[in-house]
Amino acid sequence: MSFSISDSNLEVFRLVVDQAPDAIIFADRQGMIQVWNKAAADLFGFPADEVIGLSLDIIIPEHLRHAHWEGFGRAVASGHTKHGRRALKTRATPKDGRRLYVSLAFSVVNDRDGKVIGAMATAREFIEEPYAQKVLAAEERQRKGVEAPIRHTTPLS
């Protein structure tokens, strides 16, 4: 990406990140959250002011942390992720503690000199295809006033 730095371009960049449909999270080399957009707040339930400066552990289930930090360390040290830019299904820990599966795509972030400054991820709730069809049908019935609001959660099966 290339753009000239000006106050108006910086503002546009901020607006794009904050209004993106997917969660955008950036953590520095130590795994401390530095960027957390509105979609991340909606998905995980934590407003930005509660997570900026905290460890990514806040959204990583306890049993996955060891593997996460091994992979994070390798990515930051090598300058690339094991899975490229492919999205992966994984568990996350939202503020309300519910079981949440997300589709997460990772990337290492480099400064203009090529030095790794951290890692970023985009995320969205993972919904199995048959379940997604049920959600869409329920939303349509809800729009028509046929049933109560539904919660978007991943089935526990």
DSSP file (Angstrom, degrees, kcal/mol; ACC not computed):
  #  RESIDUE AA STRUCTURE BP1 BP2  ACC     N-H-->O    O-->H-N    N-H-->O    O-->H-N    TCO  KAPPA ALPHA  PHI   PSI    X-CA   Y-CA   Z-CA
    1    1 A M              0   0    0      0, 0.0     2,-0.4     0, 0.0     0, 0.0   0.000 360.0 360.0 360.0 142.7    0.0    0.0    0.0
    2    2 A S        +     0   0    0      2,-0.0     2,-0.3     0, 0.0     0, 0.0  -0.997 360.0 147.1-136.5 132.9    1.2    3.4   -0.8
    3    3 A F        -     0   0    0     -2,-0.4     2,-0.3     2,-0.0     0, 0.0  -0.981  44.5-109.5-157.8 152.5   -0.1    6.8    0.3
    4    4 A S        -     0   0    0     -2,-0.3     2,-0.7     1,-0.1     5,-0.1  -0.638  38.8-115.5 -83.8 145.1    1.3   10.1    1.2
    5    5 A I        +     0   0    0     -2,-0.3     2,-0.3     4,-0.1    -1,-0.1  -0.705  54.8 138.2 -86.3 117.7    1.1   11.1    4.8
    6    6 A S     >  -     0   0    0     -2,-0.7     4,-2.6     1,-0.1     5,-0.2  -0.950  64.6-105.0-146.4 163.5   -1.1   14.0    5.5
    7    7 A D  H  > S+     0   0    0     -2,-0.3     4,-2.1     1,-0.2     5,-0.1   0.897 121.5  49.7 -59.3 -39.7   -3.6   14.7    8.3
    8    8 A S  H  > S+     0   0    0      2,-0.2     4,-2.2     1,-0.2    -1,-0.2   0.901 111.8  47.5 -69.1 -39.1   -6.5   14.0    5.9
    9    9 A N  H  > S+     0   0    0      2,-0.2     4,-2.6     1,-0.2    -2,-0.2   0.894 111.0  51.8 -66.7 -38.9   -5.0   10.7    4.7
   10   10 A L  H  X S+     0   0    0     -4,-2.6     4,-2.3     2,-0.2    -2,-0.2   0.901 109.9  49.5 -63.2 -40.1   -4.3    9.6    8.3
   11   11 A E  H  X S+     0   0    0     -4,-2.1     4,-2.4    -5,-0.2    -2,-0.2   0.912 110.4  49.9 -65.0 -42.5   -7.9   10.4    9.2
   12   12 A V  H  X S+     0   0    0     -4,-2.2     4,-2.7     2,-0.2    -2,-0.2   0.923 109.8  51.7 -61.1 -43.7   -9.2    8.4    6.2
   13   13 A F  H  X S+     0   0    0     -4,-2.6     4,-2.4     1,-0.2     5,-0.2   0.929 110.1  48.6 -58.2 -46.8   -7.0    5.5    7.3
   14   14 A R  H  X S+     0   0    0     -4,-2.3     4,-2.8     1,-0.2    -1,-0.2   0.912 111.9  49.3 -59.6 -43.7   -8.4    5.6   10.8
   15   15 A L  H  X S+     0   0    0     -4,-2.4     4,-2.3     2,-0.2    -2,-0.2   0.910 110.1  50.8 -64.0 -42.7  -11.9    5.7    9.5
   16   16 A V  H  X S+     0   0    0     -4,-2.7     4,-0.6     2,-0.2    -2,-0.2   0.940 114.0  44.2 -60.5 -47.8  -11.3    2.7    7.1
   17   17 A V  H >< S+     0   0    0     -4,-2.4     3,-0.9     1,-0.2    -2,-0.2   0.941 115.9  46.5 -63.0 -47.6   -9.9    0.6   10.0
   18   18 A D  H 3< S+     0   0    0     -4,-2.8    20,-0.5     1,-0.2    21,-0.4   0.831 117.6  42.5 -67.5 -31.0  -12.6    1.6   12.5
   19   19 A Q  H 3< S+     0   0    0     -4,-2.3    -1,-0.2    -5,-0.2    -2,-0.2   0.360  82.9 126.9 -99.0   6.3  -15.4    1.0   10.0
   20   20 A A    <<  -     0   0    0     -3,-0.9    19,-0.3    -4,-0.6     4,-0.1  -0.310  64.4-130.2 -60.0 145.1  -14.1   -2.3    8.5
   21   21 A P  S    S+     0   0    0      0, 0.0     2,-0.3     0, 0.0    -1,-0.1   0.734  89.2  61.8 -72.2 -20.8  -16.6   -5.1    8.6
   22   22 A D  S    S-     0   0    0    102,-0.1    17,-0.3     1,-0.1    18,-0.3  -0.745  97.5 -97.9-103.9 153.2  -14.0   -7.5   10.2
   23   23 A A  E     -A  123   0A   0    100,-2.7   100,-1.8    16,-0.4     2,-0.5  -0.463  37.2-160.4 -63.1 136.5  -12.3   -7.2   13.5
   24   24 A I  E     +A  122   0A   0     98,-0.2    13,-1.8    -2,-0.1     2,-0.4  -0.990  13.1 175.7-124.5 123.5   -8.8   -5.7   13.0
   25   25 A I  E     -AB 121  36A   0     96,-2.5    96,-2.5    -2,-0.5     2,-0.4  -0.991   9.4-171.7-129.3 132.4   -6.3   -6.2   15.8
   26   26 A F  E     -AB 120  35A   0      9,-1.9     8,-3.4    -2,-0.4     9,-1.8  -0.994   5.2-174.2-123.7 131.9   -2.6   -5.2   15.8
   27   27 A A  E     -AB 119  33A   0     92,-3.0    92,-2.5    -2,-0.4     6,-0.2  -0.963  22.4-123.3-123.1 142.3   -0.2   -6.2   18.6
   28   28 A D  E >   -A  118   0A   0      4,-2.3     3,-2.4    -2,-0.4    90,-0.3  -0.056  47.4 -79.8 -71.2-178.2    3.4   -5.1   19.0
   29   29 A R  T 3  S+     0   0    0     88,-0.8    89,-0.1     1,-0.3    -1,-0.1   0.725 132.7  54.4 -59.3 -23.5    6.3   -7.5   19.2
   30   30 A Q  T 3  S-     0   0    0      2,-0.1    -1,-0.3    25,-0.0    88,-0.1   0.431 120.3-107.5 -90.5   0.1    5.5   -8.3   22.8
   31   31 A G    <   +     0   0    0     -3,-2.4    25,-1.9     1,-0.3     2,-0.5   0.709  69.8 146.0  82.7  20.4    1.9   -9.2   22.0
   32   32 A M  B     -E   55   0B   0     23,-0.2    -4,-2.3    24,-0.1    -1,-0.3  -0.798  54.6-112.4 -93.6 131.6    0.4   -6.1   23.5
   33   33 A I  E     +B   27   0A   0     21,-3.3    20,-3.4    -2,-0.5    -6,-0.3  -0.419  44.6 160.8 -67.7 128.0   -2.7   -4.8   21.8
   34   34 A Q  E     +     0   0A   0     -8,-3.4     2,-0.4     1,-0.3    -7,-0.2   0.618  66.2  37.4-117.6 -28.4   -2.1   -1.4   20.0
   35   35 A V  E     +B   26   0A   0     -9,-1.8    -9,-1.9     2,-0.0    -1,-0.3  -0.997  57.1 163.9-131.1 134.4   -5.0   -1.3   17.5
   36   36 A W  E     -B   25   0A   0     -2,-0.4   -11,-0.2   -11,-0.2    12,-0.1  -0.862  20.9-157.0-151.1 106.0   -8.6   -2.6   18.2
   37   37 A N     >  -     0   0    0    -13,-1.8     4,-2.0    -2,-0.3     3,-0.3  -0.193  34.1 -95.6 -86.5 179.2  -11.3   -1.5   15.8
   38   38 A K  H  > S+     0   0    0    -20,-0.5     4,-2.7     1,-0.2     5,-0.2   0.877 123.7  55.4 -61.7 -39.7  -15.1   -1.3   16.3
   39   39 A A  H  > S+     0   0    0    -21,-0.4     4,-2.5   -17,-0.3   -16,-0.4   0.861 106.8  51.4 -63.5 -34.3  -15.7   -4.7   14.8
   40   40 A A  H  > S+     0   0    0     -3,-0.3     4,-2.8   -18,-0.3     6,-0.4   0.913 110.0  49.6 -65.8 -42.3  -13.2   -6.2   17.3
   41   41 A A  H  X S+     0   0    0     -4,-2.0     4,-1.8     1,-0.2    -2,-0.2   0.915 113.7  46.0 -62.0 -42.4  -15.1   -4.6   20.1
   42   42 A D  H  < S+     0   0    0     -4,-2.7    -2,-0.2     2,-0.2    -1,-0.2   0.913 116.9  43.8 -66.1 -42.9  -18.4   -5.9   18.7
   43   43 A L  H  < S+     0   0    0     -4,-2.5    -2,-0.2    -5,-0.2    -3,-0.2   0.925 126.8  27.7 -69.9 -46.2  -17.0   -9.5   18.2
   44   44 A F  H  < S-     0   0    0     -4,-2.8    51,-3.3     2,-0.2    52,-0.2   0.606  98.8-126.6 -97.5 -13.5  -15.1   -9.9   21.5
   45   45 A G  S  < S+     0   0    0     -4,-1.8    -4,-0.2    -5,-0.4    -3,-0.1   0.459  71.0 116.6  85.5  -0.3  -17.2   -7.6   23.7
   46   46 A F        -     0   0    0     -6,-0.4    -1,-0.2    -5,-0.1    -2,-0.2  -0.899  61.7-133.8-103.1 122.7  -14.3   -5.4   24.9
   47   47 A P    >>  -     0   0    0      0, 0.0     3,-2.0     0, 0.0     4,-0.7  -0.399  29.7-108.1 -67.2 155.5  -14.3   -1.7   24.0
   48   48 A A  H >> S+     0   0    0      1,-0.3     4,-2.6     2,-0.2     3,-1.3   0.864 117.1  60.6 -53.5 -41.3  -10.9   -0.5   22.8
   49   49 A D  H 34 S+     0   0    0      1,-0.3    -1,-0.3     2,-0.2    -3,-0.0   0.663 103.2  52.8 -67.4 -12.7  -10.2    1.5   25.9
   50   50 A E  H <4 S+     0   0    0     -3,-2.0    -1,-0.3     1,-0.1    -2,-0.2   0.664 119.8  30.0 -90.2 -18.1  -10.3   -1.8   27.9
   51   51 A V  H X< S+     0   0    0     -3,-1.3     3,-2.9    -4,-0.7   -18,-0.4   0.677  82.1 111.0-117.1 -22.6   -7.8   -3.7   25.8
   52   52 A I  T 3< S+     0   0    0     -4,-2.6   -18,-0.2     1,-0.3     3,-0.1  -0.366  93.0  17.2 -58.4 126.8   -5.3   -1.2   24.3
   53   53 A G  T 3  S+     0   0    0    -20,-3.4    -1,-0.3     1,-0.4     2,-0.2   0.320 104.8 111.9  91.8  -7.1   -2.0   -1.9   26.1
   54   54 A L  S <  S-     0   0    0     -3,-2.9   -21,-3.3   -21,-0.2    -1,-0.4  -0.579  74.5 -94.0 -95.8 162.6   -3.1   -5.4   27.3
   55   55 A S  B >   -E   32   0B   0    -23,-0.2     3,-1.7    -2,-0.2   -23,-0.2  -0.361  29.5-117.3 -69.1 149.8   -1.8   -8.8   26.3
   56   56 A L  G >> S+     0   0    0    -25,-1.9     3,-2.4     1,-0.3     4,-0.6   0.677 102.7  90.2 -58.6 -17.4   -3.6  -10.7   23.5
   57   57 A D  G >4  +     0   0    0      1,-0.3     3,-0.7   -26,-0.2    -1,-0.3   0.755  67.3  77.5 -51.9 -24.4   -4.2  -13.3   26.3
   58   58 A I  G <4 S+     0   0    0     -3,-1.7    -1,-0.3     1,-0.2    -2,-0.1   0.772 107.5  27.7 -61.1 -25.1   -7.4  -11.5   27.0
   59   59 A I  G <4 S+     0   0    0     -3,-2.4    34,-2.2    -4,-0.1    -1,-0.2   0.372 103.4  91.9-115.7   2.9   -9.0  -13.1   23.9
   60   60 A I  S << S-     0   0    0     -3,-0.7    32,-0.1    -4,-0.6     5,-0.1  -0.874  79.9-119.8-102.0 122.7   -7.0  -16.4   23.8
   61   61 A P    >>  -     0   0    0      0, 0.0     3,-2.0     0, 0.0     4,-0.7  -0.291  26.0-116.4 -57.7 143.3   -8.4  -19.4   25.7
   62   62 A E  G >4 S+     0   0    0      1,-0.3     3,-1.1     2,-0.2     4,-0.5   0.867 113.2  54.9 -48.1 -46.9   -6.0  -20.6   28.4
   63   63 A H  G 34 S+     0   0    0      1,-0.2    -1,-0.3     2,-0.1     4,-0.2   0.625 110.8  46.1 -70.2 -11.3   -5.5  -24.0   26.8
   64   64 A L  G <> S+     0   0    0     -3,-2.0     4,-2.4     2,-0.1    -1,-0.2   0.473  86.9  90.0-104.7  -4.8   -4.4  -22.4   23.5
   65   65 A R  H <X S+     0   0    0     -3,-1.1     4,-3.0    -4,-0.7     5,-0.3   0.897  82.6  52.9 -64.6 -43.1   -2.0  -19.8   24.9
   66   66 A H  H  > S+     0   0    0     -4,-0.5     4,-2.0     1,-0.2    -1,-0.2   0.950 114.1  42.7 -58.6 -49.4    1.2  -21.9   24.8
   67   67 A A  H  > S+     0   0    0     -4,-0.2     4,-2.3     1,-0.2    -1,-0.2   0.893 113.8  53.4 -64.4 -39.4    0.7  -22.8   21.1
   68   68 A H  H  X S+     0   0    0     -4,-2.4     4,-3.0     1,-0.2    -2,-0.2   0.953 110.3  45.4 -59.5 -50.2   -0.3  -19.2   20.3
   69   69 A W  H  X S+     0   0    0     -4,-3.0     4,-2.3     1,-0.2    -1,-0.2   0.823 110.9  53.3 -69.5 -30.3    2.8  -17.7   21.9
   70   70 A E  H  X S+     0   0    0     -4,-2.0     4,-2.2    -5,-0.3    -1,-0.2   0.950 114.4  42.3 -63.6 -47.8    5.1  -20.2   20.2
   71   71 A G  H  X S+     0   0    0     -4,-2.3     4,-2.5     2,-0.2    -2,-0.2   0.890 113.8  51.8 -65.5 -40.2    3.6  -19.3   16.8
   72   72 A F  H  X S+     0   0    0     -4,-3.0     4,-2.6    -5,-0.2     5,-0.2   0.929 110.6  48.6 -62.0 -45.9    3.6  -15.6   17.6
   73   73 A G  H  X S+     0   0    0     -4,-2.3     4,-2.3     1,-0.2    -2,-0.2   0.910 112.1  48.2 -61.6 -43.7    7.3  -15.7   18.6
   74   74 A R  H  X S+     0   0    0     -4,-2.2     4,-2.7     2,-0.2     6,-0.3   0.916 112.6  49.1 -62.8 -43.1    8.3  -17.7   15.4
   75   75 A A  H  X>S+     0   0    0     -4,-2.5     4,-2.4     1,-0.2     5,-0.5   0.925 113.1  45.6 -64.3 -45.1    6.3  -15.3   13.2
   76   76 A V  H  <5S+     0   0    0     -4,-2.6    -1,-0.2     1,-0.2    -2,-0.2   0.889 116.8  46.0 -66.3 -38.5    7.9  -12.2   14.7
   77   77 A A  H  <5S+     0   0    0     -4,-2.3    -2,-0.2    -5,-0.2    -1,-0.2   0.882 121.8  35.5 -71.3 -38.1   11.4  -13.7   14.6
   78   78 A S  H  <5S-     0   0    0     -4,-2.7    -2,-0.2     2,-0.2    -3,-0.2   0.712 102.1-124.9 -91.2 -21.5   11.1  -15.0   11.0
   79   79 A G  T  <5S+     0   0    0     -4,-2.4     2,-0.3    -5,-0.3    29,-0.2   0.549  80.9  68.7  87.2   7.4    9.0  -12.2    9.5
   80   80 A H  S   <S-     0   0    0     -5,-0.5    -2,-0.2    -6,-0.3     2,-0.2  -0.989  76.6-114.3-152.3 160.7    6.2  -14.5    8.2
   81   81 A T    >   -     0   0    0     -2,-0.3     3,-1.0    25,-0.1    -9,-0.1  -0.626  23.9-122.9 -96.0 156.0    3.4  -16.7    9.5
   82   82 A K  T 3  S+     0   0    0      1,-0.2    -1,-0.1    -2,-0.2     3,-0.1   0.831 111.4  41.4 -62.5 -34.8    3.3  -20.4    9.1
   83   83 A H  T >  S-     0   0    0      1,-0.3     3,-1.7     3,-0.1    -1,-0.2   0.278  96.9-141.5-102.2  10.5   -0.1  -20.3    7.3
   84   84 A G  T <   -     0   0    0     -3,-1.0    -1,-0.3     1,-0.2    22,-0.3  -0.426  66.8 -34.6  63.7-137.2    0.5  -17.3    5.1
   85   85 A R  T 3  S+     0   0    0     -2,-0.1    -1,-0.2    20,-0.1     2,-0.1   0.258 100.1 130.2-102.9  12.0   -2.6  -15.1    4.8
   86   86 A R    <   -     0   0    0     -3,-1.7    20,-0.5     1,-0.1     2,-0.3  -0.398  60.1-120.2 -65.5 139.7   -5.0  -18.1    5.0
   87   87 A A  E     -C  105   0A   0     18,-0.2     2,-0.4    -2,-0.1    18,-0.3  -0.613  28.6-159.7 -80.9 142.0   -7.8  -17.7    7.6
   88   88 A L  E     -C  104   0A   0     16,-2.9    16,-3.1    -2,-0.3     2,-0.5  -0.922  17.6-122.6-121.9 147.0   -8.0  -20.4   10.3
   89   89 A K  E     +C  103   0A   0     -2,-0.4     2,-0.3    14,-0.2    14,-0.2  -0.771  46.9 151.7 -86.4 130.6  -10.8  -21.5   12.5
   90   90 A T  E     -C  102   0A   0     12,-2.4    12,-3.0    -2,-0.5     2,-0.2  -0.963  44.3 -98.7-151.0 166.6  -10.0  -21.1   16.2
   91   91 A R  E     -C  101   0A   0     -2,-0.3     2,-0.3    10,-0.2    10,-0.2  -0.611  35.7-172.9 -85.8 150.2  -11.5  -20.5   19.6
   92   92 A A  E     -C  100   0A   0      8,-2.4     8,-0.8    -2,-0.2   -32,-0.2  -0.925  23.5-126.0-136.4 163.4  -11.5  -17.1   21.2
   93   93 A T        -     0   0    0    -34,-2.2     6,-0.1    -2,-0.3     2,-0.1  -0.890  27.0-166.0-114.7 100.5  -12.5  -15.8   24.6
   94   94 A P    >   -     0   0    0      0, 0.0     3,-1.8     0, 0.0   -49,-0.2  -0.348  37.2-101.0 -79.0 168.4  -15.0  -13.0   24.4
   95   95 A K  T 3  S+     0   0    0    -51,-3.3   -50,-0.1     1,-0.3   -51,-0.1   0.849 121.4  54.4 -57.2 -38.0  -15.8  -10.8   27.4
   96   96 A D  T 3  S-     0   0    0    -52,-0.2    -1,-0.3     1,-0.1   -51,-0.1   0.498 107.7-124.8 -80.9  -1.2  -19.0  -12.6   28.2
   97   97 A G    <   +     0   0    0     -3,-1.8    -2,-0.1     1,-0.2    -1,-0.1   0.433  58.5 145.6  79.4  -1.7  -17.3  -16.0   28.3
   98   98 A R        -     0   0    0      1,-0.1     2,-0.6    -5,-0.0    -1,-0.2  -0.190  62.9 -91.4 -65.4 163.1  -19.4  -17.7   25.7
   99   99 A R        -     0   0    0     55,-0.1    55,-0.6    -6,-0.1     2,-0.4  -0.674  53.9-178.7 -76.4 120.6  -17.9  -20.2   23.4
  100  100 A L  E     -C   92   0A   0     -8,-0.8    -8,-2.4    -2,-0.6     2,-0.4  -0.985  17.1-166.0-130.2 125.4  -16.8  -18.3   20.3
  101  101 A Y  E     -C   91   0A   0     -2,-0.4    25,-2.9    25,-0.3     2,-0.3  -0.919  16.7-172.5-106.3 136.5  -15.2  -19.7   17.2
  102  102 A V  E     -CD  90 125A   0    -12,-3.0   -12,-2.4    -2,-0.4     2,-0.7  -0.919  28.5-129.3-128.3 153.7  -13.6  -17.2   14.9
  103  103 A S  E     -CD  89 124A   0     21,-3.1    21,-1.3    -2,-0.3     2,-0.4  -0.925  38.4-172.5 -97.8 117.3  -12.1  -17.2   11.4
  104  104 A L  E     -CD  88 123A   0    -16,-3.1   -16,-2.9    -2,-0.7     2,-0.4  -0.943  17.4-169.6-122.3 130.3   -8.7  -15.5   11.9
  105  105 A A  E     -CD  87 122A   0     17,-2.4    17,-2.2    -2,-0.4     2,-0.3  -0.979  16.1-159.5-117.4 132.4   -6.2  -14.4    9.3
  106  106 A F  E     + D   0 121A   0    -20,-0.5     2,-0.3    -2,-0.4    15,-0.2  -0.747  13.7 175.5-112.6 154.9   -2.7  -13.3   10.5
  107  107 A S  E     - D   0 120A   0     13,-2.2    13,-3.1    -2,-0.3     2,-0.3  -0.968  29.6-122.7-154.2 143.9    0.1  -11.2    9.1
  108  108 A V  E     - D   0 119A   0     -2,-0.3     2,-0.5    11,-0.2    11,-0.3  -0.673  29.0-140.1 -82.1 142.5    3.4   -9.9   10.3
  109  109 A V  E     - D   0 118A   0      9,-2.7     8,-3.0    -2,-0.3     9,-1.2  -0.923  17.9-169.1-110.8 127.9    3.7   -6.1   10.1
  110  110 A N  E     - D   0 116A   0     -2,-0.5     6,-0.2     6,-0.3     2,-0.0  -0.840  18.2-126.1-112.1 149.4    6.9   -4.5    9.0
  111  111 A D    >   -     0   0    0      4,-2.7     3,-2.1    -2,-0.3    -1,-0.1  -0.209  47.4 -83.3 -79.3-177.3    8.0   -0.9    9.2
  112  112 A R  T 3  S+     0   0    0      1,-0.3    -1,-0.1     2,-0.1    -2,-0.0   0.732 131.6  54.5 -62.5 -22.6    9.2    1.0    6.1
  113  113 A D  T 3  S-     0   0    0      2,-0.1    -1,-0.3     0, 0.0     3,-0.1   0.406 121.2-106.3 -90.9   2.1   12.8   -0.5    6.7
  114  114 A G  S <  S+     0   0    0     -3,-2.1     2,-0.4     1,-0.3    -2,-0.1   0.478  72.7 142.4  88.2   2.8   11.4   -4.0    6.7
  115  115 A K        -     0   0    0      1,-0.1    -4,-2.7    -5,-0.0    -1,-0.3  -0.629  57.6-113.9 -80.3 132.2   11.8   -4.5   10.5
  116  116 A V  E     + D   0 110A   0     -2,-0.4    -6,-0.3    -6,-0.2   -87,-0.1  -0.481  37.0 173.3 -66.4 125.7    9.0   -6.5   12.2
  117  117 A I  E     -     0   0A   0     -8,-3.0   -88,-0.8     1,-0.3     2,-0.3   0.479  58.2 -61.1-110.8  -7.0    7.1   -4.2   14.5
  118  118 A G  E     -AD  28 109A   0     -9,-1.2    -9,-2.7   -90,-0.3     2,-0.3  -0.993  55.7 -80.0 160.2-159.5    4.3   -6.7   15.4
  119  119 A A  E     -AD  27 108A   0    -92,-2.5   -92,-3.0    -2,-0.3     2,-0.3  -0.980  27.8-158.4-140.7 150.9    1.5   -8.8   14.0
  120  120 A M  E     -AD  26 107A   0    -13,-3.1   -13,-2.2    -2,-0.3     2,-0.3  -0.904   4.5-166.4-128.5 159.1   -2.1   -8.1   13.0
  121  121 A A  E     -AD  25 106A   0    -96,-2.5   -96,-2.5    -2,-0.3     2,-0.4  -0.993  11.9-151.2-141.4 148.2   -5.1  -10.2   12.5
  122  122 A T  E     -AD  24 105A   0    -17,-2.2   -17,-2.4    -2,-0.3     2,-0.3  -0.945  26.9-178.4-112.6 144.1   -8.5   -9.9   11.0
  123  123 A A  E     +AD  23 104A   0   -100,-1.8  -100,-2.7    -2,-0.4     2,-0.3  -0.984  17.6 172.5-144.3 151.0  -11.3  -11.9   12.5
  124  124 A R  E     - D   0 103A   0    -21,-1.3   -21,-3.1    -2,-0.3  -102,-0.1  -0.971  48.2 -82.3-149.3 157.6  -15.0  -12.6   12.1
  125  125 A E  E     - D   0 102A   0     -2,-0.3     2,-0.6   -23,-0.2   -23,-0.3  -0.366  43.8-130.4 -62.3 137.6  -17.3  -15.1   13.8
  126  126 A F        -     0   0    0    -25,-2.9     2,-0.5   -36,-0.2   -25,-0.3  -0.810  28.4-179.5 -92.4 122.7  -17.0  -18.5   12.3
  127  127 A I        -     0   0    0     -2,-0.6     5,-0.1    27,-0.1    27,-0.1  -0.987  28.9-121.4-125.3 124.0  -20.4  -20.0   11.4
  128  128 A E     >  -     0   0    0     -2,-0.5     4,-3.0     1,-0.1     5,-0.2  -0.300  29.3-114.8 -59.6 146.2  -20.7  -23.5    9.9
  129  129 A E  H  > S+     0   0    0      1,-0.2     4,-2.0     2,-0.2     5,-0.2   0.901 113.9  45.7 -56.3 -50.4  -22.5  -23.4    6.5
  130  130 A P  H  > S+     0   0    0      0, 0.0     4,-1.5     0, 0.0    -1,-0.2   0.914 116.8  47.0 -60.6 -38.4  -25.6  -25.5    7.6
  131  131 A Y  H  > S+     0   0    0      1,-0.2     4,-2.5     2,-0.2    -2,-0.2   0.885 107.1  57.2 -67.5 -37.8  -25.9  -23.3   10.7
  132  132 A A  H  X S+     0   0    0     -4,-3.0     4,-2.6     1,-0.2    -1,-0.2   0.890 104.4  52.4 -60.6 -39.3  -25.4  -20.2    8.7
  133  133 A Q  H  X S+     0   0    0     -4,-2.0     4,-2.3     2,-0.2    -1,-0.2   0.899 109.3  49.4 -63.5 -39.8  -28.4  -21.1    6.5
  134  134 A K  H  X S+     0   0    0     -4,-1.5     4,-2.6     2,-0.2    -2,-0.2   0.901 110.4  50.9 -64.7 -40.6  -30.5  -21.6    9.7
  135  135 A V  H  X S+     0   0    0     -4,-2.5     4,-2.6     2,-0.2    -2,-0.2   0.932 110.7  48.3 -62.4 -46.0  -29.3  -18.1   11.0
  136  136 A L  H  X S+     0   0    0     -4,-2.6     4,-2.1     1,-0.2    -2,-0.2   0.907 112.6  48.3 -62.1 -41.6  -30.3  -16.5    7.7
  137  137 A A  H  X S+     0   0    0     -4,-2.3     4,-2.3     2,-0.2    -1,-0.2   0.914 112.5  48.5 -65.0 -42.0  -33.7  -18.1    7.7
  138  138 A A  H  X S+     0   0    0     -4,-2.6     4,-2.6     2,-0.2    -2,-0.2   0.891 110.0  52.0 -65.2 -39.2  -34.3  -17.1   11.4
  139  139 A E  H  X S+     0   0    0     -4,-2.6     4,-2.5     2,-0.2    -1,-0.2   0.902 109.4  50.1 -63.1 -39.8  -33.2  -13.5   10.6
  140  140 A E  H  X S+     0   0    0     -4,-2.1     4,-1.6     2,-0.2    -2,-0.2   0.919 111.5  47.5 -64.5 -43.5  -35.7  -13.5    7.7
  141  141 A R  H  <>S+     0   0    0     -4,-2.3     5,-3.1     1,-0.2     6,-0.4   0.895 111.5  52.0 -63.1 -38.9  -38.5  -14.7   10.0
  142  142 A Q  H ><5S+     0   0    0     -4,-2.6     3,-1.7     1,-0.2    -2,-0.2   0.917 106.3  53.0 -63.4 -43.6  -37.5  -12.1   12.6
  143  143 A R  H 3<5S+     0   0    0     -4,-2.5    -1,-0.2     1,-0.3    -2,-0.2   0.855 109.1  50.1 -59.4 -34.4  -37.6   -9.4   10.0
  144  144 A K  T 3<5S-     0   0    0     -4,-1.6    -1,-0.3    -5,-0.2    -2,-0.2   0.467 120.1-113.4 -83.6  -1.0  -41.1  -10.5    9.2
  145  145 A G  T < 5S+     0   0    0     -3,-1.7    -3,-0.2    -4,-0.2    -2,-0.1   0.702  80.3 125.1  80.5  19.3  -42.0  -10.4   12.9
  146  146 A V  S   <S+     0   0    0     -5,-3.1     2,-0.3    -6,-0.2    -4,-0.2   0.771  71.2  13.3 -84.7 -27.1  -42.5  -14.2   13.2
  147  147 A E  S    S-     0   0    0     -6,-0.4    -2,-0.2    -9,-0.2    -1,-0.1  -0.935  82.6 -86.7-147.0 168.8  -40.0  -14.9   16.0
  148  148 A A        -     0   0    0     -2,-0.3    -6,-0.1     1,-0.2    -2,-0.1  -0.242  63.6 -74.6 -70.2 161.3  -37.9  -13.3   18.8
  149  149 A P        -     0   0    0      0, 0.0     2,-0.3     0, 0.0    -1,-0.2  -0.193  49.8-136.2 -55.6 148.6  -34.4  -12.0   18.1
  150  150 A I        -     0   0    0     -3,-0.1     2,-0.4   -15,-0.1   -15,-0.0  -0.752   6.5-127.2-106.5 155.9  -31.7  -14.6   17.7
  151  151 A R        -     0   0    0     -2,-0.3     2,-1.2     2,-0.0     0, 0.0  -0.850  18.8-131.2 -98.4 138.9  -28.2  -14.7   19.1
  152  152 A H        +     0   0    0     -2,-0.4     2,-0.3     2,-0.0   -27,-0.0  -0.752  53.2 138.0 -89.3  94.4  -25.3  -15.3   16.7
  153  153 A T        -     0   0    0     -2,-1.2   -53,-0.1   -53,-0.1     3,-0.1  -0.936  56.8-104.6-133.9 159.5  -23.3  -18.0   18.4
  154  154 A T        -     0   0    0    -55,-0.6   -55,-0.1    -2,-0.3   -27,-0.1  -0.661  45.4-104.5 -82.2 135.8  -21.6  -21.1   17.2
  155  155 A P        -     0   0    0      0, 0.0    -1,-0.1     0, 0.0   -27,-0.0  -0.237  21.2-130.5 -59.6 150.9  -23.5  -24.4   18.0
  156  156 A L              0   0    0      1,-0.2    -2,-0.0    -3,-0.1     0, 0.0   0.343 360.0 360.0 -86.0   6.5  -22.0  -26.4   20.8
  157  157 A S              0   0    0      0, 0.0    -1,-0.2     0, 0.0    -3,-0.0   0.492 360.0 360.0 -63.4 360.0  -21.9  -29.6   18.8
